[in-house]
Amino acid sequence: MSSANSQLSTFHGLDDMRFSHIDQDLHIKCAVKKNIRLNQQKKLLVLLRGVRVEAGLTQSELASRLGTDQTFISKYESGERRLDILELREVCQVVGIDFVAFIRRLDTDLKSD
């Protein structure tokens, strides 16, 4: 290896060391943000299951009322699938909770962190 290549290699090594804390800091911030989102998602899932149970419905009964199958309910309650806003509104209607009241409950749960 030539002297110039050796110096260039050393320079890149120093450059990587000088800026590695930036990547590490960004990684930590992203991990914390992701963890917060996961906790928020868990609270949503608990609430979705809770309103179904409060309504006295099984997953199968709710699915039947929504005109879908039980796996649809299972997937969104487990977080495997997400509901869009219109699907969420329909679930609320079927379980007998006002959509705005559901959102308020979720907001209260999210603020309790």
C-alpha positions in Angstrom: 0.0 0.0 0.0 1.4 3.4 -0.9 2.0 6.1 1.7 -0.8 8.2 0.3 -3.3 5.2 0.5 -2.1 4.6 4.1 -2.7 8.2 5.0 -6.1 8.2 3.3 -7.1 5.0 5.1 -6.0 6.5 8.4 -7.8 9.8 7.7 -11.1 7.9 7.0 -10.6 5.9 10.2 -10.3 9.2 12.1 -13.2 10.7 10.3 -15.4 7.7 11.2 -14.3 8.0 14.9 -15.0 11.7 15.0 -18.5 11.4 13.7 -19.5 8.0 15.1 -21.2 9.7 18.1 -23.6 11.5 15.7 -24.8 8.2 14.2 -25.0 6.7 17.7 -27.0 9.7 19.0 -29.4 9.5 16.1 -29.8 5.8 16.6 -30.6 6.3 20.3 -33.1 9.1 19.5 -34.8 6.9 16.9 -34.9 3.9 19.3 -36.5 6.1 22.0 -39.0 7.5 19.5 -39.9 4.0 18.3 -40.3 2.8 21.9 -42.7 5.6 22.6 -44.7 4.8 19.5 -44.8 1.1 20.5 -46.1 2.0 23.9 -48.8 4.2 22.4 -49.7 1.5 19.9 -50.0 -1.0 22.9 -52.4 1.4 24.6 -54.5 1.6 21.5 -54.7 -2.2 21.2 -55.6 -2.6 24.9 -58.4 0.0 24.4 -59.7 -1.7 21.2 -59.9 -5.0 23.0 -61.3 -3.4 26.1 -64.3 -1.7 24.3 -65.1 -5.0 22.6 -65.0 -6.9 25.9 -67.0 -4.1 27.6 -69.7 -4.5 24.9 -69.8 -8.2 25.8 -68.7 -9.4 22.4 -66.3 -12.1 21.3 -64.1 -11.5 18.4 -66.3 -13.8 16.3 -69.5 -11.9 17.3 -67.9 -8.5 16.5 -66.6 -9.9 13.2 -70.1 -11.1 12.3 -71.6 -7.6 13.0 -68.9 -6.0 10.9 -69.4 -8.5 8.1 -65.9 -9.8 8.3 -64.2 -12.8 9.8 -62.7 -13.3 13.3 -59.1 -13.2 12.0 -59.7 -9.5 11.0 -60.5 -8.7 14.6 -57.6 -10.8 16.0 -55.1 -9.2 13.6 -56.0 -5.6 14.6 -56.2 -6.4 18.3 -52.8 -8.1 18.2 -51.2 -5.2 16.2 -50.5 -7.4 13.2 -52.9 -5.1 11.2 -53.8 -1.5 11.7 -57.3 0.0 11.3 -57.8 3.0 9.2 -59.9 5.8 10.6 -63.1 4.7 8.8 -62.7 1.1 10.1 -62.1 2.4 13.6 -65.3 4.5 13.4 -67.2 1.4 12.2 -65.8 -0.7 15.1 -66.9 2.0 17.5 -70.4 2.1 16.1 -70.8 -1.7 16.3 -69.5 -1.9 19.9 -71.7 1.0 20.9 -69.2 3.6 21.9 -69.3 7.1 20.4 -66.3 7.6 18.1 -65.3 10.9 19.7 -65.6 9.3 23.2 -63.3 6.6 22.0 -60.7 9.1 20.8 -61.0 11.0 24.1 -60.4 7.8 26.1 -57.4 7.0 23.9 -56.0 10.5 24.4 -56.4 10.2 28.1 -54.7 6.9 28.1 -51.8 8.3 26.0 -51.4 11.2 28.4 -51.0 8.9 31.4 -47.4 8.2 30.5 
